[in-house]
């Protein structure tokens, strides 16, 4: 059953429970006209220096496209870049030699979709969007996600390139598994955007940590951890060692902090400090957060120096060095 039909059937029951005055009040408080009154301008922002991705997202936005299409098409640029060994096709494999991909997407209405540990499909973000739009579910994993992709018309692709295969073979000589700060054996791309209507969407995609244990899933496809969007408040996304982001439900936390009145920068800083507080004796890993609020204000913060994030607005295309908890 498609999501639209599923929700339409469900709404018949809900109509008998929720009163008309309540529905009217909710509608009045969430119109696009109201958000436009504060002068929101289109903006795209992503983790790391993925300038080609933000350029694609901005192309969508400047032509009047939706924030959902902008983040979808933006992160797909990196999924299709065979030189990027950390995202999509050409990503580095797990320790058994299998490339497994994770992704999630979330729109202005709180709808979301995700795929986890999916093999043989080059564009997990596109499958995640299909999960969101064509099913009553939020997440599909492993073989189930792959089978769904085939049913939706996606082609089977060998994701292990010769370069990644050679790197995996060299890794097996020692089989040491030690994340490197600002590399972590991967660089997730998380992207947030606001369109000309003032609506916010987000997307996140990765091949995960190189040479991870088979079946490992980090924060990237987990709604609330690697990505969270609330169109009334703002959005956040994360990169780095995903286990630590999951433990603090990092992106949801940052959005809630913005709801309480903190700026995106202040919220990102607090999110990192929460992680540090739970790892007082362990700081040899990197976490980076970026966030955006309804006004189009942005923020970014990380544990160690070196993390950057891209922004694209009508005023320019900038790679922003992030401030950090620890100093060099």
N, C-alpha and C positions, 0 to 999 in steps of 0.2 A: 504493500500500500504506500503510495506516495505521501510525503509529509503534508502536502496541501490538503489532500483528501482526509488523511488521518486527523489533522487539526480541525478541519471543517466538521467532521463527525463529532469530535470531542466538544466543539463549541455549542452544539445543540443542547448537551447536558448542562454546560456551564451557564447557558442563558437563563435557565430556570433557577439558578442559585444566586447569580450576581444581579443586583438591582440596576435598573436603567440609570438612576441618578449617579451611582458610583461609576459606571462605565463612562458617562458623559463627563464627569469630573476628571477621570484619568486621561481621556482624549484631549481635553482642553489644556492639560498641563504638559503634553508631550508632542505638540505640533512643531513641524519644521519651521513655520513662520516665527514662532517664539525664539528658536535658537538663532535664526537669521538676524534677529533684532540686536544681537550683541556683536554683529560684524565679524563672524567667523570667516576666515579665508581658507582656501584649500591648502593642505599640507600633507606631505608624505615623510615618514621618518622610519629608519630601519637600523638594526644593530650592525655594527662593523662598517667597513668602508665599501659597501656594495653599491657603488655609484650607478652602475648600469640598471640595478633593480629600482632604485628610487627614481631614476630618469624615466623608466617605463611607467611607473606608477604616476608620476607627474604628467606624463603625456595623456594618460586616461583622465586625470583630474582636470587639466586645463581645457580639455575638450568636453567638459560637462559630465563626465562619467561618474559612476558611483564609487564611493570609498571601497565597497566590496570588490568591484572589478579592479580597482587600482591595486589593492594589496594582493589579490589573486594573480594578476598579470605581472606584478612587480617581483614577487618571490619566485615565480616560474622562470624568470630569467636565470636565476642562480641554479635552479633544478636542472636546467638544460645546458649549463656550462660545464663541459667535460673537464675543463681545467680546474674547476672547483671540486676538490676531493672530499668535501665535508657536507655537501648538500646534493640530493637527487642523483641523477645519472652520473656515474663515475665516483660516487662516494666510496670511502674506504669500508671494507667489510668487517664483520665480526671475526672472532678468532677462528671460526670454522670456515671462513672464506665466503660467507654469504652477505651480500649488501641488503640491509633491511632499513626501510625508510619510515619516518614518522612525520606527521603534519597535522595541523588543525587550523580552522578558520572560524571567525565569529563575526556576525553582522550587527547592524544597528538595533535590531529588535531582540537581540539576545539569542538568536538561533545560532547553532554551532554544529560543526562536524569534525571528525578526526579519524585518522587511520594510524595504526600502531604496528611496528614490526612487519611491514608489508614488503614483499619481494617482487621483483620482475615488472614493476610498473614505474615508468620514468617520472611521472608527475603526481606525487602523492597529494599535493595541495588541491589538485583538480578532483581527485577521488574524494578527499575530505569534503569538498563543496558538494559533491553529488550525495554523499551521506547526509549532509545537512538538508539538502533540498528535495531529495527523492526517497528518503526513508523516515520512519518515526524515531530513529535512533540517533545517538550522538557519536558513538565510537564503534568502529569495526577493526578487528585485529587479525594479524597473520594471514592464514590461508583464506579466512572468511572475507577479509578486506580485498585480497587478491581476486577471489572469485567474483565478488561484487564488481570490481573494476572491469573484468572481462565482460560481464553482463551489461555494463554501461558502454561498451565499445572501445575500451582501452586495449592497446596492443601489448603483447608480452615482449619485454626488452631485457637483454643481458646487461645488467647494470655494472658488472665488474669489468672495468677497462684494463688494458694491459699495464698501464702505469700503476693503478691501484693493486693489481695482482702482484706486480713486482715488489711494491712496498710491503705488501702482506707477507710475501715469501721472505723478505729480509727481516721483518719483525719476528718471524717464527724462529730465526736463528737464536734469539735470546728469550723471546716471549715475555719481555718485561712490559708491565702495564703500569705506566706512571704518567698521569696527565701533566702536560707542560703548561705553565701559566700563560694565558693569552692565546693558547692554541688548544689545549685540552684534547688534542687529537681531533678536534672538530671546531667549526665556527658556525653555529646555528644562525639562520637569518630569521629574525622576527620583524614584522613590518606593521605599522599603524598608519591610518590615514583619515583625514576629514575632508569631505567633498564640499562643493559649493552650497549644498543644502544644510550643511552643518552636521551631517551624519558621520558617525565613526565606525570603522571596521578594523579588523586585524587578522593577520595570518602568521604562521610560524612553520618552518619546515627544516628538516635536518636528516642526515644519515647517522646521527648519533656518534658516540665515541668510537673511534677506530679500535678494532680488535677487542671490543666489548664481549662479555659472555653472551652466548646465543640467547635471544629472548629479552635482553635488557632493553628497557624503555626509560628514557629520562623525562624531563619536564615538558619538552617541546610540544607533544600532542595532548597534554593534559590541560583542559580548560580550568582556569584558576591558578595554575602553576606557571606554565610557560607563556600563557596568553590569557588576558581577560579584557572584555569590553563592556562598558556600561554607557550607553549613549546619553544618559543624563549627566554623567560625571566626566568620563575620560576612559583611557585604556592604558595597558602596560604589557610589556613582553620582556623576556629574559634570555640570557645566553650564559654559557659556562657549564659548570658541573651540575647537571640537572637534579641529582639526588638532593642537593641542599636547597634548591628552589622548591621542590616538591614538599620538603619537610616544613616549610613556612607558608606554603600556598602563596608564593611570592607575588605574582601579578595581581591576584585578587586583593591581597593585602594593600598593595600600592594604590589601587583604585579606591578602596575603602578609606585610606588615609586622605586621598584627595577629596572624597565625599565629606570628610570631617573638616575640610578647609585648608589642608596643606597644598602647597604648590607641587607640580610634578617633580621638581628638583628635590624638595623637602621629602616627598613621599619615597622617591628612589633611595635617598640617603637612609631613611628609616628602615626601608626594606633590607638593605645591605647590613645595617647594624643589627637587625634581628637575627640574621644568619651568623654574623660574627659572634653574637652572644651565645649561640648554641654550639659554637666551635672555638672556644677560648684557647684551646691548646692546639688548634689545627687551622692554620691560615695559608697553607701552601696550595691553594686552589683559587680559581678566578670565578667570580659571578659578576655579571653586568646587567643592569636594568635600564630600560628607557620607558618614558611615559609621556602622555599628552593629555591635556584637559580640554574641556568643551570650548574654551577660548582660543585654542590653538597654541597654548604655551607648552613648552617641552622641558624635559629633564632627563639626565642620565647620570648614573653613578655606578661605581664598581669597587671591588676589594683592592686590587693591585693596579698600578698605573699601566696604561697601554690600550685600554678599551676605548673605541671610538664609535660614534654613530652618525649616520647621514641624515640630513634634513633637506627637503626640497620645497620651496615656496616660490611665490612670484618675485621674491626679493633675492633669490639665488639658491645655489646648490652647494651645500657646505658639509665637510667632514669635521665633526666636532670632537675634540679630545674630551674624554670624560674625566671629571674629578674622581678621586679615589680615597678610600678609607685609609689605606696604607700609602705612604709616600716613598718615592725612590731615594 
